[in-house]
Structure formats: structure tokens, C-alpha cells
Amino acid sequence: MMKYNQYAYLSCSLQTQIKELKAIHFLPEAWSEISFSQLLARFVGEICAEAKTDEAKKAKLATFAVSDHENLTDFLRNKPETLTVQEFANVAWQLLGYHPYGDYTLSHPEDLSKHQQLPLPEKPINSREALISAFYRLLNTRAKNGQLLLDTMAANGYFNPFFGQNKFLFFNGKSLPVFDTQKIIREVVYVESDLDTDEDGQNDLLQVSIMRPQESDHGLKVPALYTADPYFGGIIDNVKRNHDVDENLTDAVQDDHPDQKVFPHHPAAKPSQEDHPATESAVESSPYSLNEYLLARGFANVYAGGIGTRGSDGIRICGAPEETICAREIIEWLHGDRVAYTDRSRKTQTKASWCNQSIGMTGRSYLGTLQIAVATTGVAGLKTVVSEAAISSWYDYYREHGLVIAPEACQGEDTDLLSETCQSNLWDGGDYLKRKPAYEQNQKELLKNEDRVTGQYSSFWETRNYRHHTDGIKCSFISVHGLNDWNVKPKNVYKLWQKLDTLPIPHKLFLHQGPHYNMNNLVSIDFTDLMNLWFCHELLQLDNHAPEQWPTVMIQDNLKADCWHAEKTWNTALGQKRNYQLNSAGELTSTDPGEGQKEFLDFGGKKFKSAAISEAEWQNEFLKGKANWLDSQLRFISEPFSHPITIVGRPKIKLRVKASLPKGQLSVALIELGKRRRLTPIPRTLMARSQKLGYRFGYEDLKEFVPDKMNEFKLITKGHMNLQNYADMKKARTINADEFYELSFFLQPTYYQIPAETKLGLILYSTDQGMTKRPLEEEKYTFDLSDCQLTFYQK
């Protein structure tokens, strides 16, 4: 069993509980005139929202057991004036969706509370006031499907009578689903950009898809959750045309710093007083369940792909300032500062008159990346962002320390190909004919300027580093990232966090154990409820103390998925410095000096190609130490740890190395060794389609990381470096074959607990088949171990 941790519950007074329960018609106005047993019967009946009449609700009572010998109907016949903790637990667990004798026993229901951290009263319930408090807490308790009991009631129609009342309704600091999702307004408008990226002489139009409550057409102003989604209009599948990485390394010394093209920029017309309703319907559905969940609770969903995407004009230019500009311009329209039209004719203007001018941003990966970009502009109206698995520097996505480095499972991808992937306006024949020349020219320029030959930092990458502009961020900021994300590597969020942590804005960080993944449907944390709380505070100005409700940094444990660590920040200052030396016996030691020399022969991609296995299979075999890969790596193993330690921040490797060619690439992996059951690499589905986002409105699975089958190792972190950058990470130097050079570099950041009796392993190698280029020639690497060292910080 796993703990259903709950961080979004707000403790409040009995007076507040009574007020809120009355507001949702759960507690009758004359409750003090009703007996204890009648109030208990009413509460249980109200939770059974699928029963629509008093008689149907009364009949439902017999389906609940109070003890191992009595059901609730029989129990109530005696008109009890008290409930034992055990009796309450038995009824409560059944209301939460648990099954007696399957999930727990009626004779010991308290065991479930201990195992899954379900709240229980501390003493018997012997007054109406105590009963009210107990049920208030129960409504705010996470059910078996991971949602609040109130949410399961909503899915069964409890809040349907509140539809159409043209107002928000709050409970325990969160917005309730009192908006009719069967009557959502779905519309499209066209925002006029200042850009002309396809250079046709007209400002680019940006298609915007909007889903908003019908109440927003009847005087209710609602906030907007805006997702800048380059994939929203579809993608061009070009994976088979990814760049060939089976090529030799080249001399990385170069002085060519590409000029950045400046696209035409013509200020759009100012919006007039004209405001006509949209004339086009939005046909795409929301791709993110968190947005849909909040749509049912009054938050409009807004999606825009931006330049180059289907329905919009222009050319996609991955990571360029033009992407930031066009994403920002949607917020300017939502805030009332930019013109938009009802259709592409540009004749009839329309306003976001339904919006309360408070905008939040959501989304993962590229979608999270554009949140960082827009936030750095300080645009008016943007109140908060929840940026998940986001790129903060495109160099750190496609390059590393002077090398071309692929995101996981994207070997051979680069800015030109990602731009093409998102250039979905080519799908429409007319757009294809019109934009093909500008698109093809843009592709040539991207390919040249991204420089897949040397991998060096340049002005091309400098303009794609959002961290240089974080002083422009004025909104609150939540970052979410997976500690095992090898697509958008953790360095992106780590280096961004160091900047955010110095800004005078509310900022939070969540680090989960996943790869490139969302976390809104995990058992171990009530992330969706936290975001409801957060957006109510930031976009509806509800005084619910959301910024103080949970710790600044929350980090999911790698040993127990239901354990979340609370930290004040995330960097090496959390730990103490530890140095480990490397010796010729293959030992990683903190007590003896390093000595001797060791070497390995790198075969590039030759052996990998002949093995005919996937990149993931290769990494598993290689890091495990399978015999056929041992001649192309050096392994250094520590003694077993006598007690658990936690590695925090970015480990650093120092090496003295020579290569048999006047060029080279180094890879370093840090692994934990020891046979045990580790967590699954991705969350496992525990209850499919169990979470209902509203009344007959979308589903989500309940998932969590769980103990996997026995295995022998776990990758903690790794890093890569070009030997020619030994003196300067931004500028390559000429090196000579068979001459030693000293270099050092940081690995990707982590927060990793190493249990007692396991070992730490350091692996030195060259070609990383899933990330680096795969040379066609062999190269020997020799290390002077007297000047090699691993440094990390441990708690």
C-alpha cells in the first residue's frame, strides 16, 4: 500500500466549515434542530450524489457497513448519538471507494488509515459539531482514485444544480466544478502579430483556440490558463530524416559566429472599441487533463501554436526570439492590449472581454519552455506559470560542453528538424504553396547556424538562453521536473532555479522520479489540488495562503515513491563536500590517493551497429558492465556504504587524459550498484480512467512509481565533454594526439539517496550511443589517475 499524501488541505475553524458546507447545500440551515442520527444519514445520502431523491438516498444507506455485523440502515434505527472512530472509519472508507475485506477489514479499519495516511478523528464523534467537522474533512480527503471525495461527488452530478449561477464557488480554498462542461464555449480567434516571419508583406496572424465556461458570456469574468503549444495543430513526422550521427568527430576550433536574421517587424493596429463574437469553432480538444480539470472549475483554456503552426501564418524558428514574441502576443490580447479578428479576413475585431485579465500558463516540455520565454518579458497580465520539464537554454537541450548531444530517444534531432516538426501550417495546400520558399530558406539557415559540425557555443545559442533574461520575470513561478528526465535534462531546471531563487517573486519547485513526464495524476502527491489552490490565489485573488501551504522545494524520494522531501532550495549547499579518487585497481576511494594509468579503446558506433540493439538496450548492457562492452570503458567501484547518503546538486569530475587522435569526446556516468528492487522507470497505471475531470467530462488514470523487479544498478547521473574544450567551455582549442590535458566538468544535477550496503560506480567512456555522435574510427583514451577525482555533495 502507498500513502495518499495530502498537502493542499487547509485547516479551518468550525465556523468556516459550517459556512462552506451550507454554501454547497451539504449542511441544512437548521442543522442544529436535527438529531445526530438524522444528520449522519443526510451526510451519507448527500455523498451518494447519483441518488436523486430522498427515497433513493435512504435506500443507499443499507449498502454501507458500520461494523462487521451491522449495516448503516440498521445502525440508524437505534438513533445513535455517537460514532466510534472505528464506525466512522468503516463508513468513510466505503464512501472513498474502498472495499471491505478487499482493501481493509471492518474489524480493523484503522489499519488502512496508517498505511495510506487517511485522516481519522482522534476521538469518538459524540456531537453534531464533531460530526460536521469529521465530514468536512472527509469531503476534503483523497478517495481511492486519488481525487478528493468532493470531485467524485461532482462526477456523479452533485454540483449540477449550481450550473448557470454565474459565479465561482470555493471550498477549502479551491474552486468547485459548478460550470456546465456540456455547454463549454469553443471558439477560435486570430491575433495579429507584429511579426512577418514568412515575409509576405502582411503581419502574421496567430490562431487561438479557446474553451471557456458559458457563464463567461453572461457577465462573469474568468481567468485564462494559456498553453503555448507548438504541437496543438498537429506535427510533421520527420523522425526518419533525423541527422546521421554515424560520423567522425571533426576539429571543433572555429571562429564562425553566425549572424542572427532579423525578421520584418511591423506594429499591429491598435484594438478599437469594436468587439464581435467569434465566428469559428474550436475543434481540437484539450491535450492536458489538468487544464480540463480546471476548466470545469471556471478557468478558461487557451491554446495557441504560434508562428508556423496550423491555422497560423509564418515560419517556425525553434528557440528564436520570434517564438517568444508570438507567444507573448496572445497574452497581450487576453489582457486587452492587442488586436484580434474573428476570422482570417482581418475585417472584424474581437476582444477577450470574458477574461478577468489574469492569465496563468501551463504545459510540459516545449510548452513549458515557452512559459519561461514569455515570463522573462514581464508581459502585463501574466500572473503565474507552472512550467513542467522545460528547456531553459536550447544549448543545454541539444549540446553539452562543446558536443552535439541528443535528447533521449531523439538521436539526430536538432533545431531545424524540430522546427519542421511544428511547421504544421504546411499541411494545408494553400499555405504550403505560399510558405514553402520561406520555409525552405529558414531550414537552410537553421541547419547552418545550429552547427552540428563542432557543437560549440555561439551567438545562435546565446539568443536561445532564457536564463540571461530572468531579471525580467515579474510573475510567480512553479517549476516541475523529473530527476530522471534525459530528454530535457535536469540541468535546465537546476540552473534556472538558481536564478529564480534570487528573485523577489513567489517560486516553487517539484522534482519527481520520472523521466519526461507530468505529475498531476500520482498517488503520492495531490498536485492537481495544489494547482487548484495556487491558481485560485494567483488568478482569482482568493486569500487561501497558497504560497505558504507547502514547502518551497518538494523532492520525491528514489527509494519510497510516497515520501516527498521538503527543502528550502536545491543546490550543493544542502550537503557536505566529498572527494573520491580513482586507482589502477578500479577502486573509487575517499581515503587513498589515486595512482597509475588506465586506458580504454573506443569503437565509436561500430560495435553498437553490429550488436543490432536499441539505444536503451545498449545503455542497460553498457552500464551494467556486460562483458562485450568492458573494453570500451573504465569502471571504478566504491566500497559498500555503511549508512545511507543523499547526493545533492551537480557532481563534478576532474580528469587528466590523452587521446590517440587530436580530437575526442568523453562521457561519464555515475551509477548505484547493488541487487535490489528499485522504482519503475515510469509510473505504473494503478486505476485506468478512474479520475473524472468533471461531470461527464474527460478522464485521467491514477499512476505511481512502484517497486520493480530485482535489478543490479541504477543510473544516477551522467555528463559529456569535448576534449577540445578543456580550457574553455565556450571555445575549443587545438589539442595534440597523445598529449595529456587536464579538464573538469559538471554532471547533470541530482537528488539521489544511496541506501546502505550498496556501492557507487563511476564509468569513464567516450561514445554514448543514444546521445553523442558515433564515430566510424577507433580512438584510445588514457587517464593519469593521480590527477583524476570525483567530487559531490552529500547529506
N, C-alpha and C positions, 0 to 999 in steps of 0.2 A: 504493500500500500504506500501511497505517497501523500505528502502534506499539500493541502489546498491552501497555500499561504494567501493571506488577505491583507493588503497594505492600504487599500482605498477606503476602508470603513472609518467613518468619523464618529467618535464618541460624542454623545449629546445628552442634554438633560431630558427628564421625563416630560417636561412641558413641551419641548421641541418635538419629541416623539409623538405625543398626543396630537399636536398641531399638524404634523405631516401625515399621520395616519388618517386623520379626519379629512385632510385635503384630497387624499386618494380614495375616500369613501370606504376605507377598510374598517375604521372605528366609527361607530354611530355617535351622533351628537349626544345622545342621552345614555352614554355607556355606563355612567355611574348608577343608573337605575336598573341595569341589567345584572342578573346574577352571574357569578363566576362561571358556572357551567354553561349558561347561555352564551356568554362572551366567548368561551372556548369553542363552542360549537360554531358560532358565527365566524370566528377567525379561520378555522379549518375549512369551512364551507366557502369562504371568500377566496382562499388559495386555490380551491378547485374551480378555477375560472371557466373551465369548459362546461360546467353545470350552470345552466342559465336561470333556473327557477329555484325558489326556496325548497320545493319538494325534491328536486334533483340534487341539491346540495345536501339536504338531510339524508338522502339515500346513500350518498358518498361516504358518510361517516362510518358506516359499517365496514368499509374496505380497509380501515386503519386499525392496527392492533396497538393497544396501550401496554399490554404485557403479554407474557407467553400463555395466558389463559383468558384474556378478555379483549374484545374489540371496543372501539370508541363509542359506538352507539349504546352498548350495554353499560359501559363505564358511566356515560352521561345520565343514564336512567336513575342513578343514585344521587344525582345532583351534587357532585363533589364541590367542595370549596377549596381544594388544594390539589396540586400536582407534584408528585415527587420528581426529582431530577431525572430519574430513570424513565418514568412515564412520559415526561415531556420529550426526552431524547427519542424514545421509540416512535412517537408520532412525528416529531421533527424530521428524523432521518427518512421516514417514508415520504414525507412531503418534499424532501430534497431529491427524491428519486432512488433512494437506496432500498434494497430488498432484504427483509428479514430472512435469516438462515442462508442467504446468498452472500450478502455484503457484511452482515453483522448478525448477532443473536439478540433476541428480545430479552433474554435474561441478563445480558451484559452489553447494553448499547453504548455505554461509556467508552468501551474499547475503541470504537470507531472514531470517537472524538479525539482520543490520544493519537491514533495512527494518522488521521487525516487533518488534524488541527481544526476540527469543527467546534465552534464555541458552544458552551453549555452554561446555564445558570449555576451559580456557586452553591445555591441552597434551594430547598423546596419552594415552589411558587404558591403562595398562600394568600394572595390579594389580587384584586383586579389590576392594580397598578403594576405589580410584578409580572402579571400575565401580559400586559401591554408591552412592557419592556422586553420580555422574552420573545414575543412575536415580532416586535420591531427589529430586533437583532436577527431573527430567523429570516425575515424578508430580505435582509441585507447579507445573508450568508450564501456562499457559493454552493450551488447544487452539484449533484454528481456529474453533470455535463460541463461543469466549470463556470457556468453563468450564475449570476445572482438569482435567488428564488423569484424575485420580482420580474426578472427577464423571462423566466419560464412561464410565469403567470401572464405576462404580456403576449407571449407567443400563443397562448390559449384564449386570448381575447379580453383579458381583464380591463385593459385601458381603452377598449373600443368606444365606450360611452363618452370618453373625453375627446374623441376626434372632432375637429371643427370648432373648438372653443377659442382658437386664435391666441393661444398663449402657451408659454413654456410652463412645465410643472416639474418641480425639483424634489428630490427625496434623498436624504443623506448626502447632500452636496452634489448630486448628479442629476442630469436631465433624464426625464422619463419618456418612453415611447408613446406620446399622446398625439402623434401625427399620422394620418392615414396614409400608409405606404401604397395603398391601391389607387391613390389619387395624386401621386407624385407628378409634378410638372417636369416634363423632359423637353428641353429646348436647346437650340443652337444659335449662337450669335457670332459675329465676325468682328474682332477687334482690329483696328488699323494700327499697324506698327510704324515706327519712324524709319524702319529698315527697308531696303530694297535689295535683298540678297541675291535674287535671280536677275537683277539689273535689267528689268523690263520697262523701267521708267515710271512704275507705279509702286507706291508703298505696299509692302506685303500685308495681306490680310491673314489673321490668325483665327482659325476656327476654335470655338469654345463650346464644349458640351456641358450642360447644366442640368442637375437633378435637384429639385427643391420642393419643400412641402407646399401643398396648395394654399395653406394659410398665408404664405408669403405674398399671395395675390390679393389678400383681403386685409391689408394694413399691418400685418405682423412683419417686423424686420428681423431677419435671421442672419447668423454669421455664415461665412463660407469656408469650407475645407477645400483648398485648392491643391490639386495634384498636377504638377508639370510632368506629363508622361509622354515621352517621345515614341513609345510603343503603342499608344492608345489607338491610333488609326490602323494598326497592323504593322507587320515587318516584312522586309525583303530577305528571304532566306539565302544567304550567301556563304554559309559555312564551308561549303565545298571549294570555295575560291579563296580561302584564307591563304595568307602568305606562306611560302615554302620556308620552313625553318631548318631544313636539312642542307646547311651550307656552312662553309668555313667562316671563322671569325676573321675580321679584317682589322687593319691598323686603325685604331679609333682616334688618332690625332687628326683634328680638322679645325679649321678656322672659319667655316662657313656658317654664319648665323643668319638664318632666313629672315627676309622681311615679311612682316605680317600684313596681309592685304586688308585694306580698309574699304568696306562696302559702302555704297551710297547711303546717305543718312539725311532724310527729309522730314522735319517735324510734321506729324499728322495734324489735321484740322482739329481745333478745339471743339469739345462737345457742345452742342447747342441745348436749348431747353426742350427740344423735341425728344419724345420718349414713346416709342411704339412697341407693342408686344412682338415677340419673336415670331417668325413665320416658318420656321423649320424645326422639326422634331429631332431630338437626340435619340439615336437608335442603338448606340453602343451601351453595354451595361457596365456598371462599376467593377473594376478589376480588384478592388481591395475591400475585404469584408469589414475592416474597421470603419472605413468611410460609410459603408451601407448601414452598419450598426448605428452610427451617429446620425445618419440621415433620418432614420426612424425617430430620432430624438431631437430633430429640429435643425440640424446642421446641413446646409446645402452642400452638395458635392459638385465641384467644378473641375473639369478636366480639359487640358489643352496640350496638344503635342508640340506646338511651336513651329518655327520655320522648317519647311521641308517635309512636314508630315501631311498625311492625307487630309484634305479639306482646307489646308493652309497653303499660302504661297511660299516661295523662297527655296533656299538650299540649306540642307543640314550641314553644319560645320562643327563637328564634335568638340566640345570643350571651349569653343571660342567665345569671346565677349558677346558676340551676337546672340548666342544661346541665352546668356544671362539677360540681355536686354529684352528679348521677346518674352521670356518667362516673367520678367518683372512687369511688362506692359499689361498682362492680364490682371494683375493686382491693381494697377493704376485704373483700369476700367471698373473693377469691383468697388474701388474707393471713390469713384465718381470723377476721376481726373483724366480720362482718355475716352475717345470716341469709339463706338462700335455700331455695327449695322445689322439689320435684320436678315440680310442676305448679301450675296457677293456683288450685287449691282451697286452698292455703296450709295444708295439713294435715301434710305430710311434709317434714321438713327434709333438706337435703343439704349436704355440705361439699366444698370443693376439697381433699380430703385427698391428692390426687395431686400437688398443687403444692408446690414447694420454697419457696414464699413469696417468690420473687424474680421480679419482674414487669418486663417492658420494654414499651414502647408503640411502635407503628409506624403509618404511614399518611400519606397526602398530602391537601392542601387542607383541607377541613372536618375530616377525620380527623387531620391534623397539627395543626390549630388546637386541637382538644380535648386534644391532648397538652400543649400549652403551658398550657392552662387547668388541667388536672389537676396538672401539675408544680408550679404555683405554690402548691398547697395543702400540699405537703410530705407527702403521704399515705404512711404506712408501707407498705413492700413495693415501692414503685416505685423501681427501681434505675437505670433509664436510659430515655431517649426518643430516637427517631430521627424527628424531625419534618420532613416534606417539604412545601414550598410552603404554609406555614401562615400564617394570619392572626394577628397579634399584637395588633391593635386593629381592631375592626369598623368604626370610623370611617375608618380608612385603607383599608378594603376598599370601602365604599360612598360615601365622601365624601373631599374633599380641599380643604383651605384654604378652607372655607366654601361649597363647591359640592357638589351632588349629582353624583357621578361613578360611572359604572357600571364593573364589572369587564369585561374584554374579552369580547365575544360575549355579554354579559348585559345589554344596554341595557334599562333599565326594571325590572330586578330590585331587590329590597330585602329587608330582614329579614322582612317579612310574607310575601312570596312564597317565600322560601327555607324559612321555617317550614312553609308549606303543602306545598312540595315533599317535605319529610321527614315530614309527618304521615301516614305510610303505614298507621297503625292504622285510618284511615277506610276502608280497602279492605274490611275485614270488616264485614258488615252489622250485626251486634250492636254492635260498637264504634262504628260510625257513628251509630247511633241514640242510644247512650249519651253520646257525647262531642261530638256536633255543636253543642249550645248553648255549651259551654265553649270549643270550638274557634273558633266564630264570634265570640264576645266577645273572645277573645285576638287574633284577626285585626284587629278594630277598634282595639284598644288599640295593637297594634304599628304599624299604619298612622298613627295619630295621633302616637305618641311618636317614631317614626323621623324625622318632619318632612321630608317631601320638598318642602316649600314653600320653606324658607330654606337648608337644607343646613348649618346651624350646629351647632357642638359643644354638647352638653347633658349633663345627668345620665344620659340614656338611653345615650349613647355612653361616658360616663365609666365606667359599670359594665361596659362591654364592652371595656375596655382592660386586657389581661392584663399589660402592661408595668409597671403600677403595683404588681404583686404579685410581681415576680421575686425579691425577697428571701426568699420562701418556698420557692424551689427548692432541694431537697436532693440530687436525683439527677444523674447525669451527663447531658449534653445534646449531641445531634448535630442540627444544622440543615442542611437541604438546600434549595436554591432555584435557580430558573432566572433568569439575568440578563435574559432576555427574556420574563419572565412578566408579562403585562399583565392577567391575571386577579387573582391575589394579587400585587400589585405589590411590587417588591424592598424598598420602604421598610419593609415589615412585618418582614422578616428583618434588615434593616440596623439598625433601632432596637432590636430585640430583642437583636441581637448585642452592641451597645454595653453593654447591661445584663449579659448573660451573661459578657462578657469581664472583668467586675469581681468575679465570684462565685468563691468557693473550691471550685469543682467542676470535674471534667474536662469540657471542652467543645470541640467541633469544628465546623467549617463547611465545606460543599461548595457551590460555586457553579458550575453548569454553563451551557451556552449555550442551553439550551432555553427554551420557554415553560412552561406549566403541566404539568410532565412529571416522571415518575420517571426515575432514572438507574441502576437496578440491572442493566440489560442493555446497557450501552455497551461498545464495543470498547476505548475509550481508558483505561478505569479498571476495576479489579477490585472494584467496590463491594460485590457480594454476598459476596466472600471477606472483605473488610474488616469487613462486618457480622457474619459468622460469627465472626471473630476477636473483635470487640467484645462480642457477646452472650455468648460463652464466658467472657470476662473478667468481665463485669458480672453475669451471671445464674448462672454456674456456678463463679465464683471461680477460674477457671483462670489460673495465673500465666504468661500469654503476653505480657505487656508491651504489650498493645494500645494503651493511651493514648499510648505513646511511639513507636508503629510508623510513624505518618505525621504530616505537619505539621498544625499547628493549623488553618490555613485552606488549602484547596486550591481553585484557581480555574481553570476551563477556558478556554483561550485562544480568542479570537474569530477568529483567523487560521488557526490549525492546531489542529484538534479533538483531536489526540493529544498536545498539550502542556498540562500542568497546572502552574500556578504555585504555588509554596509561599510562603505569607505567614504572619507572626506574628499579624496581625489584618486587619481590613478597615475602614478609615476614611480620612479625608483626611490623617492623619498619615503615610501611606505616600508622599505626594507633596509637591511644592512648589507654592505658590500662583501662579496665573496669572490676570491680568485682561485682558479683551478689551473694547474699546469698539465702539460702533455708529455709523456715519456715514451721511449722506444719500446717498452713492454706493452704499449697500448692502454696505459692507465691514465685516468683522469683523477688527479690527486690535488688536494688542497694543502698537503704537508710537505711534499718533496719537490725540489726544483726540477724543471723539465731538462731533458738531455737527449743527445743523439739526433740522428736524422732518419726520416722515413719518407717513402715515395709511393706514388701510385701511377698507373698508366690509364689515361682517359681514352676511351674508344669512340668518343663522340656519339653519334646515333647508330653506329654500325651494329653493335650487339643488340641494341634495342630493336632495330628493324628486323634482324634475323629471328629474334625471340617471338615476334608476331603477337605481342600482348598490348593491352591498353596502357595508357599513361598511369592510370590509377593502379593497375596491377603491377606495373614496373615499380612504382613508388613503394608499394607494400612489400614486394620482394626485396628491394634495394635497402630500405630502412631496417627491415627485419634481419638482414645480413645473410641472405641466401647465397650459397657458395659461388654460383656463377657470376655474381656481381662484386665479390670481395676484392678482386684485383684492381677495381677502379674506384676504390675508396680507402680511407683510413678511419679506423674506429678506435675511440678512446673511452673506456668504461670506468665509472667510479665504483667505489665500494658501496654496499647497500647502506642506505640512510638508516640510522638508528631511531630517528623520530621524524615525523612529517615536517616538511618545509614547503613554503609557497614562494615561487619565483614571481617577482613583480617587475613590470616595466620592460625595458629592452636590454636583453643580454648583449654583450659586446665581445667580439673575437679579435684577437691580435695575432698576426701570423708573420713569420719570416719565410718567404717562399721563392723558389725559382722555377721557371718553366723551360721546357726544351725548345719552345718557339718564342719569337719576340711579340707574343700576344697571349691572352689566356683569360679564362673565366673561372671563378671559384664559387662553390656552393657549400654552405654549412648548415647542418641540421642538428637540432638538439632534441633528443628523444628520452622518454622514460621507459625503462626496461624492467620487466617482471611479469610473470604469468598471472593474470587476474582478469576479472570481468570489469571492463570499462563501459562507459556510457555509449549508447549507439551514436554513430556519427551524425545522424539526422533524427529529429523527433519521430517517434512511432505513433501512428494513429491509434488511439485508445477507444474513441467513440466517434464513428463516422457520421457526419451531417447531424450531429447532436445539438449543436448550438444554433438556435433560431434568432436571426438578427432583428426580427420584428414580427408583426402579425402577418403570417403567410408571405414572408419577405426574406428569402435568402437563408443560407445555411453556412456553417463552418464546422470543421472537425475539431475534436479535442485531442491534443497531442502532447507528448512529452518525451524527453530523453530518458531511456530506461537502461538498466544493466544489459549489456550484450553478452554474447557467448565469450568464452575464455579466449584471450589473445595475449601476445607476447610483448607488445610495445605500443607506444602512442607518440606521435609527433607532437612536440611541444611548440617549437617554432623553427624557422629557418631564415636564411638570407643569402644574397648573391652579390658578387662584385666583379668588376672588370679589373684585371691586374694593372692595366694602364692608367687607372685612376688612383694608384697607390698614394700619390701626393696630394690630389685634389679631386673631390667627388664630382666637381663640375667641369673639369678639364683634364683630358687624357694626356699622358706623357709617353714619349718613346721609351720602350724597355728593350733590353738585350736578352737574347736567349741565354740560358744557363747562368744567369746572374741573380743573386738574392736581392729581394726587395722586402722592405717592411711595410705592412699595411694593417689597417684595422677598420672594422665597420660594425654597425649595429645589426642585430637580427630583428625580426618582427616582434612587436611588444606582446606581452602575455600576462596572465594572472593564473598560475598553474600550481596546484597542490600536488606534491610528490609524497605518496604515503610511505610509511616506514617499511623497511625490508625491500624496497625497490631501488634500482640503480639509475644513474644519469648517464646517458650516452651522447658523445659528440662525434659527428661524422663529417669528415672533410672529403669533398669530391669536386667534380667540375661540372659535367653536363647534367642538368636537371631536365629529364626528357619531357616533362609536362610544362616547363616554363622557359628554359633558355633555348638558344639556338643549339642545333645538334650537328656539330662539325663532322666533316667527312674524313678528316685526318686525325691521327693519334697524337697525343701530347702527354709528356711526362711532367709531373709536378713533384718537387722535392721540398720538404719542410725542415727547417732548422728548429728542432723542438726546444732548444734552450731559450728561444725567444718567441714562444707561442703561448698564448694564455686566453682562457675563457673567464669573463667577468660577468657576474649577475648580482642582483639584489634579492635577498630572501627575507621573508617574515618568519 
